[in-house]
Amino acid sequence: MVILALISTATLINYLDRSVMGVAKPALSAELHLRPEDMGWIFSAFSWTYALAQIPGGYVIDRLGTRTTYALSLGLWSLMTAMHGAMIGFISLIVARLLLGLAEAPCFPANSRVLSTWFPQQERAKATGVYTVGEYIGLGLLIPVLSWILATYGWRVMFVVVGVLGMGFAALFYRMYREPGESTANQAELDLIAAGGGFSGGTASLGFSWNRVGQLMRKRQIAGASIGQFCSNSTLVFFLTWFPSYLAEERGMTFIKSGWLVSLPYVAASVGVMLGGVVSDWLIRRTGSATIGRKVPIIAGLLLCGSMVAANWADSNEMVIAIMSLAFFGQGLAGLGWTLLSDVAPKEMMGLTGGLFNFVTNLAGIITPLVVGYVVGSTGGFYGALAYIGALGLIGTLTYIFVLGPVERVTID
């Protein structure tokens, strides 16, 4: 429980630090005279280094170990977050976002390593669900608090407060985290972990080559899953970046004036994450088909992501929140993409397949903020931006139906 609490809190801080810019955006852009197009580049910059550093981040973990790498990463990205409060313009904010993305890159590879080290196989899915749900619930509960800090002390203080809290937790993580063999776990617990596949290095990897990347992308299961996850992740990126601005600038809502109502989409996403896993496992038990069990919840989730466009015709703010909650709930359902990938990735290329999948997924973090920024800047509203997100939900749905094919283990010659 202690280990799970550590990585759940660290992951919450990870998502909080990358999304705090969305809360600060209206006040920050007004003070620094930044256009929507400028903010699109600033939001996007985080994912440039985050995506490119995924594979190097995993290498650093292998070299330095989980405890040192995670604590350093957490401390550095929190320092980068605090430094946002000292930025004075477009260029400096771009640099700060690039450094933040670089520092955050080892987080999820480290989470994966912690789970495979500390948890037997039959408990890993549940553990993954716990820290994933924490991302959404934590954001939903903390963003109103951040908005109060913003309204009371300003956006610069908000960045500093969040950064300092993260640096404090980095020290706590380093003090408390240990590998199983170095911990106070008794022999029975260590035997349980080992019997469930802990400490296992798995199948030997074939390593990296561009030829193998090409082989993977020619497999319909890998290509379909990657494109579908890109579409799903675009909805998540919207909520982490532009959603607070949409409420404030398009709908005249703020987290302060509207209370906890605006937190409902984040709570809905949490429910979607939990329900998606439960429904998927139930369908597999009921039908004996991984294709049905994995694809049905994801397709349903992507269709619901597409429902976001309906907010363009909603008159009341309450209806807007309901529509956004439904769309974010759908994104939670579609979060099974990683589980599906583990079902189809070739055993001898698990690492490379995961890196490729995560790279395509994080392209959404580069492209979506830019598209939204330029659409808002050129049209003066979010109508086209919501249509773009809705269209990606439909594209992802069609990809899972017509491209992905059967959910079965891919083999590479």
Order of alpha helices (4+ residues) and beta strands (2+ residues): alpha-alpha-alpha-alpha-alpha-alpha-alpha-alpha-alpha-alpha-alpha-alpha-alpha-alpha-alpha-alpha-alpha
